[in-house]
């Protein structure tokens, strides 16, 4: 019987799980086995029936024969003569016959000979043919009734027999096809050389590339009419030729990604309701609906293919077709991740963006460095270009769930991504003003007072039109944006506080402290007391590195410099800890952390100068000058710029420029308490050393500070230095690129006068001897060591 079941479509195969497919295959095999078993049983029964019919002795119809025998006996009795009327010869013959047993038992109605049972070979077939049998009734033919015909005689019904498909013929065709396929498979393939195989592979690859290019150009030229070609191109993701499968799949992935970036509209496509589907629309609208529906479905299937590729690589699972090796799966997965990252950044407004976020965020914690870096960069770009905050909120939610679900066992870079969020007060106000400009409309009283009736009518229509235009712009209000940013920050702080509470020894702590330092001015006032207590306990525990402690100090002072001014908290312990930490920095690995120190000093002194005592400022000025001798030039410039701010902001800082001591006591540089180290009794002798520094900018700053940091006159700095902050100068003179700023001028040595005769100062006789010696040494002679050994032994 021919299998009329349709082959499952590609879409159905994607939706069906592997377990379900295996169960379907098992059920199919079981049905085939049971059908074959049933067929064998029927054949066996048929054979047994034929065998029984052959072996059984056929008898004629008993009832009919009995009636005939009874009638004959009656006639014989009637016709029989009495014995006395018979002759003697006839009576004697009857008596002889009566003595034989066969005479009595013989069936007189049959014409068979007497000893027929003694024969060895009976005619069984003839007896079997005499047995009445039932003729096989033909199946009733199914009729299809047609319209009747009306004639003079009346209505004539019309009917046609329904055609019956011959099962035997279909089975014969199937068997012939199977035989042809087996014969075709049995033909041996031609053996190719490596060169021929490489040429064949190049040819196949070129054909596939041309096909991909043709489909992509057709889709780009007319996306509305060629949306079906997008399905054809996506079907090439299942390339089955093992020679070119990996390359073709990669090319198709990238081509589809670029196509979706180009043809996707700038709005989100929503599914149509039942009422909208039922209503009649124009041809153009219907065409647009079909295009949008096809685009969304193909985009969904494309994302599912990318997800499946990544899952297969993660699970190290081979497909049944075994077209692609396990090693090639990593390359395919990397291309799939690149495509997902591009779509994450390029289409944040389109459908299934949250699904892409759910795929990308867990890959940030992937062991593969390349894949995790791709995901980091994509999320950073998304944060930087997201002005409204929808996409940022989605990413932050998924990251928070990932950190909590993994029990805080994630890479620190996952939390450092929060530092790239666009949540700042200045940018917030600026963006909201740009996006939602305020439009002021006239009130009813103003219209009544200043305008006539006709003008009021026109003004009303004009304002209505302007309102509709503002709604059509889909501009987000400032309140909505603030609400989104507030929700995002709440999730960020919730993640940070969980780590501070439950995982203080986690490697995520530096990232948490760095994030708190950046967003501390946006924290709610209710949390300030508890947060400061936690930060101080972390510093006092002694388990933090110098960098983590710097972030703690920066977070604490960011809290106190913003809304924390209303709190009555003495941060002296944080000043003491920073003063103690300064000498742990040097010109080696820790040089990059000077930037954090400069930020701390700016928050602790410049923004809180009224709360800082003179003794504390003098102690920090002296220790920073000492530190400037031990760090790289960019750090020295940043520190000296901070000292310049100290000398201009706090009075009596010029005490340290005088050799005479002020007050009682001796300066104690080893003491870690800035209030009690007697810094007023020392001098800034480090500035004289820095005046002879190899970097010209350091020399300028040192000379400027020795002169008392004047704002005018000959000792003042140029505007390029005076108007830039310490952090900006630190970054400007950074030596990460192995370049010196300012560049070192190249010094060309003086060229001496050359003479035409190089040997003019050598004596003539000496010159001749030199030339002779050079000519002799120029001739190479073979060295005979045996000869020299004989001469030495004879001597």
GUDODREN-902786 format. One line per field, with one value per residue (C-alpha): residue number from 1; residue in one letter; z, x, y. Coordinates in steps of 0.05 Angstrom, whole numbers, plus 5000, padded with zeros to 4 digits. Example, Ala and Ser with C-alpha at 12.3 -4.5 7.8 and 13.67 -1.06 7.14 Angstrom:
residues 2
k: (1|2)
r: (A|S)
c3: (5156|5143)
c1: (5246|5273)
c2: (4910|4979)
***
This chain:
residues 795
k: (1|2|3|4|5|6|7|8|9|10|11|12|13|14|15|16|17|18|19|20|21|22|23|24|25|26|27|28|29|30|31|32|33|34|35|36|37|38|39|40|41|42|43|44|45|46|47|48|49|50|51|52|53|54|55|56|57|58|59|60|61|62|63|64|65|66|67|68|69|70|71|72|73|74|75|76|77|78|79|80|81|82|83|84|85|86|87|88|89|90|91|92|93|94|95|96|97|98|99|100|101|102|103|104|105|106|107|108|109|110|111|112|113|114|115|116|117|118|119|120|121|122|123|124|125|126|127|128|129|130|131|132|133|134|135|136|137|138|139|140|141|142|143|144|145|146|147|148|149|150|151|152|153|154|155|156|157|158|159|160|161|162|163|164|165|166|167|168|169|170|171|172|173|174|175|176|177|178|179|180|181|182|183|184|185|186|187|188|189|190|191|192|193|194|195|196|197|198|199|200|201|202|203|204|205|206|207|208|209|210|211|212|213|214|215|216|217|218|219|220|221|222|223|224|225|226|227|228|229|230|231|232|233|234|235|236|237|238|239|240|241|242|243|244|245|246|247|248|249|250|251|252|253|254|255|256|257|258|259|260|261|262|263|264|265|266|267|268|269|270|271|272|273|274|275|276|277|278|279|280|281|282|283|284|285|286|287|288|289|290|291|292|293|294|295|296|297|298|299|300|301|302|303|304|305|306|307|308|309|310|311|312|313|314|315|316|317|318|319|320|321|322|323|324|325|326|327|328|329|330|331|332|333|334|335|336|337|338|339|340|341|342|343|344|345|346|347|348|349|350|351|352|353|354|355|356|357|358|359|360|361|362|363|364|365|366|367|368|369|370|371|372|373|374|375|376|377|378|379|380|381|382|383|384|385|386|387|388|389|390|391|392|393|394|395|396|397|398|399|400|401|402|403|404|405|406|407|408|409|410|411|412|413|414|415|416|417|418|419|420|421|422|423|424|425|426|427|428|429|430|431|432|433|434|435|436|437|438|439|440|441|442|443|444|445|446|447|448|449|450|451|452|453|454|455|456|457|458|459|460|461|462|463|464|465|466|467|468|469|470|471|472|473|474|475|476|477|478|479|480|481|482|483|484|485|486|487|488|489|490|491|492|493|494|495|496|497|498|499|500|501|502|503|504|505|506|507|508|509|510|511|512|513|514|515|516|517|518|519|520|521|522|523|524|525|526|527|528|529|530|531|532|533|534|535|536|537|538|539|540|541|542|543|544|545|546|547|548|549|550|551|552|553|554|555|556|557|558|559|560|561|562|563|564|565|566|567|568|569|570|571|572|573|574|575|576|577|578|579|580|581|582|583|584|585|586|587|588|589|590|591|592|593|594|595|596|597|598|599|600|601|602|603|604|605|606|607|608|609|610|611|612|613|614|615|616|617|618|619|620|621|622|623|624|625|626|627|628|629|630|631|632|633|634|635|636|637|638|639|640|641|642|643|644|645|646|647|648|649|650|651|652|653|654|655|656|657|658|659|660|661|662|663|664|665|666|667|668|669|670|671|672|673|674|675|676|677|678|679|680|681|682|683|684|685|686|687|688|689|690|691|692|693|694|695|696|697|698|699|700|701|702|703|704|705|706|707|708|709|710|711|712|713|714|715|716|717|718|719|720|721|722|723|724|725|726|727|728|729|730|731|732|733|734|735|736|737|738|739|740|741|742|743|744|745|746|747|748|749|750|751|752|753|754|755|756|757|758|759|760|761|762|763|764|765|766|767|768|769|770|771|772|773|774|775|776|777|778|779|780|781|782|783|784|785|786|787|788|789|790|791|792|793|794|795)
r: (X|X|X|X|X|X|X|X|X|X|X|X|X|X|X|X|X|X|X|X|X|X|X|X|X|X|X|X|X|X|X|X|X|X|X|X|X|X|X|X|X|X|X|X|X|X|X|X|X|X|X|X|X|X|X|X|X|X|X|X|X|X|X|X|X|X|X|X|X|X|X|X|X|X|X|X|X|X|X|X|X|X|X|X|X|X|X|X|X|X|X|X|X|X|X|X|X|X|X|X|X|X|X|X|X|X|X|X|X|X|X|X|X|X|X|X|X|X|X|X|X|X|X|X|X|X|X|X|X|X|X|X|X|X|X|X|X|X|X|X|X|X|X|X|X|X|X|X|X|X|X|X|X|X|X|X|X|X|X|X|X|X|X|X|X|X|X|X|X|X|X|X|X|X|X|X|X|X|X|X|X|X|X|X|X|X|X|X|X|X|X|X|X|X|X|X|X|X|X|X|X|X|X|X|X|X|X|X|X|X|X|X|X|X|X|X|X|X|X|X|X|X|X|X|X|X|X|X|X|X|X|X|X|X|X|X|X|X|X|X|X|X|X|X|X|X|X|X|X|X|X|X|X|X|X|X|X|X|X|X|X|X|X|X|X|X|X|X|X|X|X|X|X|X|X|X|X|X|X|X|X|X|X|X|X|X|X|X|X|X|X|X|X|X|X|X|X|X|X|X|X|X|X|X|X|X|X|X|X|X|X|X|X|X|X|X|X|X|X|X|X|X|X|X|X|X|X|X|X|X|X|X|X|X|X|X|X|X|X|X|X|X|X|X|X|X|X|X|X|X|X|X|X|X|X|X|X|X|X|X|X|X|X|X|X|X|X|X|X|X|X|X|X|X|X|X|X|X|X|X|X|X|X|X|X|X|X|X|X|X|X|X|X|X|X|X|X|X|X|X|X|X|X|X|X|X|X|X|X|X|X|X|X|X|X|X|X|X|X|X|X|X|X|X|X|X|X|X|X|X|X|X|X|X|X|X|X|X|X|X|X|X|X|X|X|X|X|X|X|X|X|X|X|X|X|X|X|X|X|X|X|X|X|X|X|X|X|X|X|X|X|X|X|X|X|X|X|X|X|X|X|X|X|X|X|X|X|X|X|X|X|X|X|X|X|X|X|X|X|X|X|X|X|X|X|X|X|X|X|X|X|X|X|X|X|X|X|X|X|X|X|X|X|X|X|X|X|X|X|X|X|X|X|X|X|X|X|X|X|X|X|X|X|X|X|X|X|X|X|X|X|X|X|X|X|X|X|X|X|X|X|X|X|X|X|X|X|X|X|X|X|X|X|X|X|X|X|X|X|X|X|X|X|X|X|X|X|X|X|X|X|X|X|X|X|X|X|X|X|X|X|X|X|X|X|X|X|X|X|X|X|X|X|X|X|X|X|X|X|X|X|X|X|X|X|X|X|X|X|X|X|X|X|X|X|X|X|X|X|X|X|X|X|X|X|X|X|X|X|X|X|X|X|X|X|X|X|X|X|X|X|X|X|X|X|X|X|X|X|X|X|X|X|X|X|X|X|X|X|X|X|X|X|X|X|X|X|X|X|X|X|X|X|X|X|X|X|X|X|X|X|X|X|X|X|X|X|X|X|X|X|X|X|X|X|X|X|X|X|X|X|X|X|X|X|X|X|X|X|X|X|X|X|X|X|X|X|X|X|X|X|X|X|X|X|X|X|X|X|X|X|X|X|X|X|X|X|X|X|X|X|X|X|X|X|X|X|X|X|X|X|X|X|X|X|X|X|X|X|X|X|X|X|X|X|X|X|X|X|X|X|X|X|X|X)
c3: (5000|4981|5039|5028|5092|5078|5098|5157|5139|5162|5208|5241|5250|5286|5335|5348|5402|5392|5442|5405|5339|5369|5397|5329|5296|5347|5338|5262|5267|5316|5268|5210|5251|5273|5202|5176|5232|5216|5142|5159|5203|5147|5097|5146|5157|5081|5071|5127|5096|5027|5059|5097|5035|4997|5051|5067|5027|4988|4996|4952|4981|5031|5034|4960|4952|5010|4978|4911|4943|4982|4918|4881|4937|4936|4861|4868|4921|4877|4816|4855|4837|4889|4896|4871|4805|4795|4757|4794|4757|4777|4850|4853|4825|4878|4934|4908|4907|4977|5004|4983|5034|4980|4951|5013|5030|4960|4941|4881|4859|4845|4781|4814|4811|4871|4894|4884|4956|4945|4893|4915|4873|4878|4835|4893|4849|4816|4884|4908|4847|4863|4931|4927|4944|4955|4899|4921|4917|4885|4929|4916|4873|4902|4860|4852|4839|4786|4766|4735|4663|4649|4587|4556|4592|4659|4702|4688|4746|4730|4768|4757|4790|4837|4812|4857|4865|4853|4914|4881|4826|4877|4915|4851|4835|4905|4900|4831|4859|4918|4872|4827|4888|4913|4844|4842|4911|4892|4836|4860|4865|4825|4865|4863|4875|4929|4874|4841|4907|4924|4855|4863|4931|4904|4848|4896|4942|4885|4863|4934|4940|4874|4897|4964|4929|4879|4933|4977|4920|4899|4971|4979|4912|4927|4999|4993|4933|4949|5022|5002|4978|5050|5069|5013|5037|5109|5086|5065|5139|5136|5082|5080|5035|5085|5041|5042|5099|5150|5103|5071|5138|5163|5099|5104|5177|5162|5099|5136|5192|5143|5106|5170|5190|5122|5110|5181|5193|5248|5289|5326|5288|5330|5313|5281|5321|5296|5282|5240|5201|5186|5159|5085|5069|5007|4965|4988|5061|5052|5017|5074|5125|5088|5085|5159|5178|5135|5160|5233|5223|5184|5235|5291|5256|5242|5316|5333|5285|5318|5387|5367|5338|5404|5445|5402|5414|5489|5496|5450|5415|5344|5297|5267|5197|5224|5169|5215|5263|5336|5322|5268|5317|5355|5293|5276|5348|5346|5281|5312|5373|5329|5290|5355|5382|5318|5320|5394|5380|5312|5325|5397|5376|5336|5357|5399|5427|5497|5471|5443|5511|5546|5498|5502|5577|5601|5548|5582|5635|5583|5593|5521|5523|5452|5460|5528|5501|5441|5488|5535|5477|5450|5517|5527|5459|5475|5541|5509|5452|5492|5507|5531|5576|5552|5528|5587|5636|5602|5604|5677|5697|5663|5693|5763|5754|5728|5787|5837|5801|5798|5873|5858|5822|5759|5729|5756|5685|5685|5740|5711|5651|5697|5696|5623|5639|5614|5680|5698|5719|5666|5608|5635|5633|5566|5532|5560|5535|5467|5461|5491|5478|5517|5477|5509|5486|5499|5553|5539|5575|5534|5470|5491|5509|5451|5392|5352|5341|5274|5300|5359|5312|5270|5333|5359|5295|5293|5365|5352|5292|5333|5388|5337|5308|5377|5388|5320|5338|5395|5439|5508|5566|5619|5672|5635|5623|5696|5716|5672|5699|5771|5760|5728|5785|5837|5806|5802|5875|5896|5863|5897|5966|5961|5947|6004|6051|6030|5991|6021|6004|5933|5875|5854|5912|5874|5818|5869|5904|5837|5817|5884|5875|5808|5826|5900|5888|5863|5924|5968|6033|6074|6059|6074|6147|6136|6075|6109|6167|6119|6080|6144|6170|6105|6110|6184|6171|6134|6082|6025|5976|5969|5905|5938|5999|5952|5920|5990|6007|5940|5951|6021|6000|5939|5987|6035|5981|5949|5989|6049|6069|6114|6154|6216|6203|6216|6160|6196|6193|6117|6114|6159|6117|6052|6085|6106|6037|5996|6005|5978|5908|5865|5793|5780|5773|5821|5780|5744|5810|5820|5780|5836|5888|5849|5847|5922|5937|5893|5931|6000|5996|5938|5950|6027|6040|6095|6135|6128|6180|6163|6196|6154|6089|6106|6122|6055|6017|6046|6035|5963|5947|5973|5932|5868|5870|5866|5809|5733|5701|5687|5760|5782|5739|5768|5840|5830|5799|5862|5906|5866|5883|5956|5958|5924|5964|6035|6069|6100|6055|6039|6109|6076|6029|6088|6124|6192|6234|6260|6329|6373|6357|6302|6237|6243|6172|6197|6236|6202|6235|6191|6248|6295|6250|6258|6183|6194|6219|6154|6084|6012|5994|5942|5896|5885|5862|5817|5785|5756|5731|5660|5641|5621|5646|5716|5716|5700|5755|5807|5790|5793|5863|5889|5867|5911|5856|5831|5784|5749|5732|5708|5753|5730|5688|5617|5605|5576|5645|5692|5663|5663|5723|5755|5727|5656|5661|5688|5628|5578|5597|5604|5573|5556|5482|5497|5472|5506|5514|5491|5438|5444|5392|5349|5356|5292|5304|5267|5204|5200|5136|5093|5054|4986|5005|5066|5072|5067|5139|5135|5119|5049|5072|5123|5070|5023|5078|5094|5022|5014|5077|5053|4986|5019|5066|5008|4976|5011|5020|5041|5112|5120|5194|5186|5156|5214|5264|5231|5231|5304|5323|5284|5316)
c1: (5000|5026|5041|4996|5018|5051|5123|5124|5142|5205|5164|5132|5200|5226|5168|5172|5219|5269|5234|5168|5201|5233|5165|5133|5186|5177|5101|5110|5157|5110|5051|5091|5111|5039|5013|5065|5048|4974|4988|5029|4973|4922|4967|4977|4903|4891|4944|4913|4844|4869|4906|4844|4801|4849|4855|4781|4740|4685|4613|4554|4493|4464|4392|4379|4413|4372|4306|4326|4348|4282|4240|4281|4270|4196|4194|4235|4188|4130|4162|4193|4166|4152|4203|4159|4151|4228|4269|4318|4378|4359|4349|4416|4451|4419|4442|4513|4514|4486|4545|4591|4596|4607|4541|4504|4547|4554|4517|4477|4465|4539|4572|4639|4673|4669|4742|4753|4778|4835|4866|4926|4914|4844|4819|4813|4808|4745|4713|4734|4703|4636|4633|4589|4627|4609|4629|4669|4622|4649|4648|4592|4615|4606|4564|4567|4497|4493|4438|4379|4356|4283|4254|4185|4180|4199|4260|4321|4370|4444|4502|4576|4620|4672|4742|4777|4852|4885|4926|4965|4988|5012|5050|5083|5103|5132|5171|5197|5219|5254|5290|5312|5337|5375|5405|5423|5455|5495|5530|5600|5619|5678|5742|5766|5836|5846|5855|5790|5754|5780|5759|5691|5683|5703|5652|5596|5614|5613|5545|5517|5547|5516|5449|5453|5472|5415|5363|5390|5390|5319|5294|5329|5302|5229|5218|5141|5138|5197|5183|5177|5249|5268|5241|5281|5344|5330|5321|5395|5412|5399|5452|5464|5526|5582|5636|5606|5555|5595|5614|5545|5510|5556|5544|5469|5469|5507|5466|5400|5425|5442|5376|5335|5374|5357|5284|5258|5211|5224|5164|5142|5093|5034|4990|4922|4859|4802|4760|4816|4825|4750|4745|4756|4816|4849|4897|4957|4938|4928|4996|5029|4996|5021|5091|5092|5065|5115|5173|5156|5149|5214|5250|5224|5246|5315|5324|5303|5355|5410|5387|5388|5458|5484|5448|5478|5547|5536|5508|5562|5506|5512|5452|5428|5449|5521|5535|5576|5630|5634|5694|5656|5599|5641|5653|5579|5561|5609|5577|5508|5528|5556|5490|5450|5494|5486|5410|5409|5442|5411|5337|5320|5251|5230|5195|5230|5282|5271|5282|5350|5367|5350|5398|5456|5460|5476|5531|5566|5586|5609|5678|5696|5731|5713|5638|5635|5671|5624|5565|5597|5610|5539|5507|5553|5533|5460|5466|5502|5453|5389|5360|5291|5309|5264|5320|5365|5310|5302|5376|5383|5325|5356|5425|5395|5359|5422|5465|5413|5400|5474|5481|5528|5576|5586|5643|5654|5649|5574|5563|5612|5566|5520|5572|5554|5481|5459|5428|5455|5417|5448|5436|5367|5345|5378|5348|5279|5279|5302|5252|5190|5189|5137|5079|5038|4966|4921|4868|4794|4796|4856|4821|4757|4795|4844|4811|4747|4697|4725|4796|4777|4748|4811|4855|4816|4826|4900|4911|4875|4920|4983|4961|4952|5020|5052|5018|5040|5113|5107|5151|5164|5149|5200|5158|5156|5231|5244|5199|5237|5304|5280|5257|5323|5364|5320|5338|5412|5415|5375|5429|5485|5453|5441|5515|5536|5490|5500|5565|5615|5674|5651|5696|5637|5650|5697|5647|5592|5633|5652|5579|5558|5611|5582|5507|5513|5483|5419|5408|5348|5364|5332|5388|5446|5457|5456|5500|5553|5555|5565|5620|5658|5652|5681|5741|5751|5750|5816|5796|5793|5848|5871|5830|5766|5777|5786|5719|5688|5714|5691|5621|5616|5635|5589|5533|5553|5565|5496|5432|5474|5491|5430|5459|5500|5556|5631|5671|5738|5750|5746|5797|5844|5838|5853|5913|5938|5927|5965|6034|6010|6010|6073|6097|6082|6016|5979|5995|5927|5890|5915|5853|5808|5850|5843|5767|5766|5807|5762|5699|5732|5765|5740|5666|5671|5723|5682|5683|5758|5808|5874|5916|5882|5894|5968|5979|5949|5988|6054|6039|6015|6079|6120|6077|6090|6163|6145|6095|6095|6093|6018|6004|6053|6018|5950|5976|6010|5946|5909|5962|5951|5876|5894|5940|5888|5828|5856|5890|5959|5982|6045|6070|6101|6141|6179|6237|6219|6174|6107|6083|6108|6124|6160|6131|6116|6111|6100|6038|5972|5930|5930|5904|5962|6024|6046|6049|6057|6128|6155|6170|6155|6227|6200|6182|6257|6268|6207|6234|6290|6241|6252|6180|6171|6099|6120|6175|6124|6076|6133|6158|6087|6077|6144|6121|6059|6010|5994|5935|5969|6039|6101|6092|6021|6004|5977|5902|5913|5936|5896|5827|5833|5817|5867|5831|5833|5907|5920|5885|5915|5987|5974|6028|5985|6000|6075|6077|6109|6067|6094|6132|6208|6243|6292|6365|6407|6483|6529|6560|6635|6671|6690|6755|6762|6826|6815|6888|6917|6942|6978|7052|7069|7112|7061|7007|7047|7056|6982|6963|7012|6986|6914|6931|6966|6910|6860|6890|6860|6908|6888|6910|6948|6947|6984|7044|7047|7042|7101|7143|7128|7145|7211|7231)
c2: (5000|5068|5114|5175|5211|5277|5290|5338|5409|5444|5489|5428|5394|5457|5457|5382|5358|5302|5256|5264|5247|5185|5163|5173|5130|5074|5075|5071|5012|4977|4986|4958|4897|4883|4891|4841|4793|4797|4785|4722|4695|4704|4668|4611|4603|4602|4548|4505|4512|4489|4430|4408|4413|4369|4317|4313|4261|4297|4269|4286|4318|4268|4290|4288|4220|4188|4210|4181|4114|4109|4119|4066|4016|4028|4017|3953|3926|3941|3909|3851|3781|3727|3673|3618|3653|3658|3607|3563|3592|3663|3644|3609|3672|3716|3669|3669|3745|3749|3712|3768|3826|3878|3863|3885|3945|3972|4036|4013|4085|4098|4074|4063|3995|3950|3954|4028|4040|3991|4036|4075|4137|4166|4223|4272|4333|4308|4295|4364|4396|4362|4396|4458|4521|4593|4640|4701|4759|4821|4884|4930|4987|5056|5101|5176|5204|5258|5306|5268|5277|5292|5258|5248|5182|5214|5228|5184|5180|5186|5155|5141|5088|5115|5096|5046|5052|4986|4969|4915|4960|5012|4959|4935|5007|5016|4951|4971|5039|5006|4958|5015|5054|4993|4983|5057|5053|4992|5029|5046|5120|5144|5153|5226|5252|5307|5359|5339|5340|5410|5435|5403|5436|5504|5497|5477|5535|5584|5560|5568|5638|5659|5631|5668|5733|5726|5714|5771|5821|5801|5810|5878|5904|5887|5862|5864|5817|5772|5754|5681|5681|5697|5629|5597|5631|5610|5538|5539|5539|5464|5452|5377|5372|5356|5388|5458|5455|5496|5553|5557|5560|5615|5656|5647|5669|5733|5747|5739|5784|5840|5830|5837|5899|5931|5910|5913|5973|6024|6002|5940|5895|5872|5812|5828|5817|5773|5835|5866|5802|5798|5869|5883|5927|5955|5914|5956|5947|5872|5867|5905|5859|5797|5826|5843|5774|5738|5781|5768|5693|5687|5730|5685|5621|5652|5668|5598|5570|5613|5591|5518|5525|5554|5500|5444|5472|5480|5409|5380|5343|5314|5312|5247|5269|5277|5329|5375|5354|5376|5420|5459|5472|5523|5565|5563|5582|5642|5667|5657|5698|5754|5756|5759|5815|5856|5847|5865|5933|5948|5928|5947|5970|5907|5843|5789|5838|5811|5740|5762|5793|5728|5692|5742|5757|5686|5682|5741|5689|5638|5606|5623|5690|5709|5697|5732|5794|5797|5798|5850|5898|5889|5904|5965|5993|5981|6019|6077|6087|6074|6143|6122|6063|6006|5961|5979|5959|5892|5877|5898|5852|5792|5806|5812|5746|5713|5736|5713|5647|5629|5645|5704|5658|5699|5738|5810|5837|5820|5872|5922|5929|5971|6026|6041|6057|6125|6148|6216|6277|6323|6276|6261|6333|6346|6286|6298|6370|6348|6292|6325|6400|6437|6467|6521|6530|6590|6585|6598|6665|6689|6669|6704|6767|6773|6738|6747|6691|6671|6673|6630|6579|6577|6575|6516|6477|6495|6472|6407|6394|6410|6361|6306|6320|6316|6249|6224|6240|6188|6231|6204|6250|6268|6234|6168|6169|6185|6128|6079|6102|6098|6026|6008|6038|6003|5936|5955|5976|5915|5871|5911|5909|5833|5822|5869|5831|5758|5753|5802|5755|5746|5770|5813|5861|5908|5915|5929|5983|6014|6016|6047|6100|6120|6118|6137|6207|6174|6129|6143|6181|6126|6078|6126|6108|6033|6038|6080|6031|5973|6009|6027|5956|5930|5977|5961|5886|5891|5839|5889|5906|5978|5986|5960|6006|6065|6049|6045|6114|6143|6114|6141|6212|6211|6195|6251|6303|6298|6290|6267|6339|6338|6279|6293|6243|6253|6219|6226|6151|6152|6210|6170|6108|6145|6179|6110|6080|6132|6101|6034|6065|6067|6070|5997|5962|6009|6071|6065|6071|6142|6163|6136|6174|6239|6229|6216|6278|6321|6297|6299|6368|6409|6396|6395|6450|6481|6416|6404|6431|6465|6410|6356|6395|6407|6333|6311|6364|6339|6265|6277|6315|6256|6208|6249|6226|6152|6149|6157|6226|6227|6211|6265|6316|6297|6300|6367|6394|6372|6406|6470|6467|6456|6517|6561|6536|6532|6592|6588|6531|6572|6552|6491|6535|6565|6531|6559|6515|6540|6519|6464|6392|6354|6327|6252|6224|6152|6171|6151|6205|6269|6313|6296|6288|6362|6374|6450|6439|6411|6439|6416|6399|6349|6406|6422|6350|6353|6416|6372|6318|6291|6307|6381|6386|6362|6414|6469|6448|6443|6512|6539|6510|6536|6606|6598|6575|6646|6657|6716|6739|6704|6643|6629|6568|6571|6564|6494|6470|6515|6502|6426|6382|6335|6273|6301|6316|6246|6215|6264|6246|6171|6126|6066|6072|6074|6146|6206|6269|6318|6280|6280|6322|6284|6308|6303|6301|6349|6322|6331|6352|6293|6285|6254|6219|6177|6157|6226|6226|6158|6154|6129|6071|6049|6054|6008|5956|5958|5948|5890|5857|5864|5833|5774|5759|5764|5701|5640|5582|5512|5495|5429|5413|5347|5383|5432|5375|5338|5401|5414|5341|5343|5407)
***
